[in-house]
Amino acid sequence: MSTRELYVGPVSPYGRAVRIVLAEKGLEYEHGGVFPGYDMSPTNQVPALIEDGQVIWDSGAIIEYLMSRYPNIPPVSSHVPFADTLVRPDHELSDKLTLTTLLTLGTCLTNLFQFRDAFPSYEDHPYLGRCIERAGNIIAWCETQLDSETNGFFPGSVSVADVRLASLLAFVESGYVEFDWRSYAGPKMSSMVARLEARPSFVEFPIPLKEPAA
Ligand SMILES: N[C@@H](CCC(=O)N[C@@H](CS)C(=O)NCC(=O)O)C(=O)O
């Protein structure tokens, strides 16, 4: 049996996505904490996973590794099944574009988070203003890519892209970024978020609410 140790930031949407994928696959791991992870990779970032001594960093690389190494998923009670591939073989390019676009959404939101207190408002800084605009465009585009009000990006299963998007929106909802994503989204995204947040793997790993500044 493999040994596994995970390092994640406590409020990280990237870390949450990795933990949800591990939970969906029924994979156990030791929780390594946060700070040692910063020295583990050339990026000095978490999440980082150590499996059987091999360090894997970056949530995208970790999730891709888990999806290809552990394709068979134990069924999760009566819930919609978790997708067994990162991208659907017959939609490879469009699914990859969705994942790449969600990475850009993550970058926009984490930039806004990092510079939250540095400017009176995001619009006062040209780059942060563009991050807001870009994030809004991406949310609106994702709404067009969701299958229906009862499915996420893939009909009939919960995809990694669903997990990515919902984790990023939870980061906003928990107060880390001032961004009214609902004004760019529509009914498909709102119902997907509500559905996923009730799923056991999401309930197990919430993003804690931002504590008010002292
Ligand atoms: N592209 C990376 C981004 C990871 C990231 O931004 N990690 C943050 C925590 S949420 C971090 O380690 N920040 C510490 C730093 O940048 O010094 C991924 O997907 O894993």
The ligand as an ORCA input file, in Angstrom:
! r2SCAN-3c Opt
* xyz 0 1
  N      -0.705     26.898     -9.268
  C      -0.599     26.478     -7.904
  C      -1.012     27.607     -6.986
  C      -0.829     27.239     -5.537
  C      -0.897     28.435     -4.610
  O      -1.199     29.566     -5.001
  N      -0.601     28.143     -3.335
  C      -0.594     29.171     -2.313
  C      -1.524     28.759     -1.188
  S      -3.200     28.828     -1.788
  C       0.789     29.254     -1.714
  O       1.466     28.273     -1.528
  N       1.195     30.476     -1.379
  C       2.429     30.716     -0.711
  C       3.321     31.592     -1.510
  O       3.026     31.829     -2.702
  O       4.332     32.009     -0.961
  C      -1.469     25.224     -7.681
  O      -2.426     25.023     -8.443
  O      -1.159     24.426     -6.773
*
